[in-house]
Amino acid sequence: MMQRPVKKNIHPKYHTITVVMTDGEEFTTRSTWGKEGAVMRLDTDPKTHVAWTKTQTFVKRGRVAKFNNRFDLGKFSVPTL
């Protein structure tokens, strides 16, 4: 069985970049993104994104919410026994 020669220069260059978080914190990492010494500024990061913070707020806009708002039913409370 004959072996094929390995292809050369097919992988992207791996170099160091600086990542700037939304709060201004910086760290250096290695990446194939950009060029050597590039700065990546994040719009969202684990400190602010709801997928990691679990602080998602829900806006009530469905049919039930519209009905309750229309007839002011959201202001009533359930009496306790």
C-alpha positions in Angstrom: 0.0 0.0 0.0 1.3 3.4 -1.1 1.3 6.3 1.4 0.2 9.8 0.3 2.5 12.7 1.1 1.2 15.0 3.8 -0.1 18.4 2.6 1.9 21.4 3.8 0.7 24.9 4.7 -3.0 23.9 4.9 -3.6 25.0 8.5 -4.2 28.6 9.6 -1.5 30.5 11.5 -1.8 30.3 15.3 -0.7 33.4 17.1 -1.4 35.6 20.2 -4.2 38.1 20.4 -5.6 40.4 23.1 -9.3 39.9 24.1 -11.1 42.9 25.7 -14.2 42.0 27.7 -17.3 44.4 27.9 -16.1 45.7 31.3 -12.7 46.6 29.9 -10.8 43.6 31.4 -8.1 42.3 29.0 -6.4 39.0 28.6 -4.0 37.4 26.1 -4.8 34.1 24.3 -3.7 32.2 21.3 -6.1 32.1 18.3 -6.3 31.8 14.5 -8.5 35.0 14.4 -6.9 38.1 13.1 -3.2 38.7 12.9 -0.4 38.6 15.5 -1.1 41.2 18.2 -4.7 42.0 17.1 -7.3 43.1 19.6 -10.7 41.4 19.8 -13.4 43.6 21.5 -16.4 41.5 22.7 -20.0 42.8 22.5 -21.2 40.2 24.9 -19.3 38.0 27.3 -20.0 35.4 30.0 -20.3 38.2 32.6 -23.2 39.9 30.8 -24.9 37.3 28.6 -28.1 35.7 29.9 -27.0 32.3 28.9 -24.4 32.4 31.7 -25.9 34.8 34.2 -29.4 33.2 34.2 -31.0 36.7 34.7 -33.2 36.8 31.6 -36.2 39.1 31.9 -39.4 38.1 30.3 -41.7 40.7 28.8 -45.4 39.7 28.9 -46.8 40.3 25.5 -48.9 37.3 24.8 -52.7 37.0 24.5 -53.2 36.3 28.2 -51.1 39.4 29.2 -53.0 41.6 26.7 -56.4 40.3 28.2 -55.2 40.9 31.8 -53.9 44.4 30.9 -57.1 45.3 29.1 -59.4 44.3 31.9 -57.0 45.2 34.8 -57.0 41.6 36.0 -53.3 41.6 36.8 -54.0 43.8 39.9 -56.1 41.3 41.7 -54.6 39.0 44.3 -55.6 35.6 45.3 -57.1 35.6 48.9 -55.3 33.5 51.4 -57.2 31.1 53.6 
